[in-house]
Amino acid sequence: MNQKRIILDTDPGIDDSLAILLALASPEITLEGLSVVHGNSSTEQGTNNALSVLELAQASHVPVYKGCELPLVQPSLLAPETHGEQGIGYAKLSAPQTKPQVQKGSDFLINSIMSKPGEITLVAIGPLTNIALAIRQEPRIVENVKEVFIMGGAIRHEGNTTPLAEFNTFVDPHAAHIVFHSGMPITLTPLDVTYDCIFLKDDLNRLLKIDSPITKFISDATRFYMEFHDEYQKIDGCVINDPMTLALTLMPEICDYQELYVDVDISTGVGLGNTFADFYNYEKKTPNMKVALGVRPRVFMELFIERMEKLAKSLS
């Protein structure tokens, strides 16, 4: 099998942790490393979470690189109300025994992409600060990355952080602007599809039939997330945006796509962080990305649950 070499650029909160587990549970993927960014939790906390989740899954050989602690322009915005004070809900993980790498996250991205031209798939599931910095530092990564999958934005969907803006894009809209207009081969997974993919209590109960540290972690982490979704958004279950984005690297047929010119609002005001697509091509601009706009949610959820069951059984 020709494995995909994947780097996860992540802000380890609850669904990021599930995306890490899905990458480890997918034989099609070689996880080259994680670059951590501020977002759901601070970079320091996110780095610890990344190391602890890898140790939980007996994968501490995967290197973790600490990235940017602040957005490019905006003040910091973290999400303890969504992901808990430690970023992983009610889950308690042991303090990591392994340490992050010395190299910075953006340097790791540059070195990996430039040393393996055309081989690295970048999956960005947090604010895009590390990637924007890497592009500014070494613009040639744009031509040398194989493909980029981004969880972010809300095209026709309402925002989840402001009425118009999705969290990852709102936290660092200037970084998103740089990445969107960089020329990288981007597939965008906005809330338009991720909010159709709800991890239900029935799905969790199915996983809990296996007694394993993995299923316990998923249960403790997602219980907090489910409470948040129920209280704030009247969603029964929880939306696991990040694993779905990772899943598209190995099962693109989960979604339907449209090539579109997409931009992000970086003006100050109510529109800050709003992602919008020129559906009728008013501006006569060439599409800059492929956008997932339709989804088969249970196809994704079955993939996710099956792989978590296998991972849990292999480690229990």
C-alpha positions, 0 to 999 in steps of 0.5 A: 500500500502506498501510504500517505505521508501526513503532517497534522497541524493541530490545536489539540482540543477534543476533536483534534485528539480524535483526529490524532487517534484516527490517523494512528488507526489508519493503515493508509497513513504515515503520521510524520509528525504534529505541529501544534498551534494556539487555538482550542487551548494554549500552545503549551497545553496543546503540546502536552495534550498531543504528547499525552494522546500519542502516549495513550495510543502507544505512539510516542515515536511520532514527533511533536513540534511546538508552534506559534503561541499567538495569532499574527495580528489578533489578540489570543482567543482560546476555547475553554468553554468548548474544550475544557480548561485542559482542552480535552474535556473531562478526560484526564491523561498522565503528564507526558513522559516524552518531550516536544522536539526542539525545532519550531512548528513552522520550521518543521513544516518547511523542512519536511515539505522541502526535503520530500517535495510532492510527498507531504499531505498537510492536514490543518485542523487549527488556526492557520498561524504556523502555515502562514508563517512557514509560507512567509519564511519559505514561499517554495513550500507552496509548490512542494506540498502535495496537498493541503486539507483545511478544517475551517470556515463557514460558507453557507453555514452560520458561524460557530464563534460569531454569527458569520465566522467559524472558530479556526478562521476567526482566531487568525483570519490574517493567517487564513488570508495568507494561506487561502491566497498562497496557491497551495492545492487546498481542500476546505472542509467548512462547517457546511459539512462538518456540522452534519457529522454528529457523533451520537450517544449511540455511537459512543455506547457502541465504542464503550462495549470495548473496555480500553483506555482509548474508549474511556478517553473518547467517552470522557473527552466527548461528554464535555463536548456533548454538554457544550453542543447541547447547551449552546447549539441544541445539538444532541451529540457532538460535532467532530469536525477534525477527524472528518477532515482527516478522513477525506485524505483516505476516503474523499468520496465522503464529500461532494466538492465544488471548485470555488474562489474563497476569501476571508474577511480581514476588515475590522467589524462584524464580518471579521473571519467570515469565509465566503465563496464567489459562487457565481464568479462575479469577480472572474477570479480563478478558483483557489480551492476545492470546497466540500459542500455535501457529505454522507455523514454516516459513511464517515462515522462508520469509518471513524467508529470502526477504526476506533474499535480496532485501535481500542482492541489492539491496545486493550 
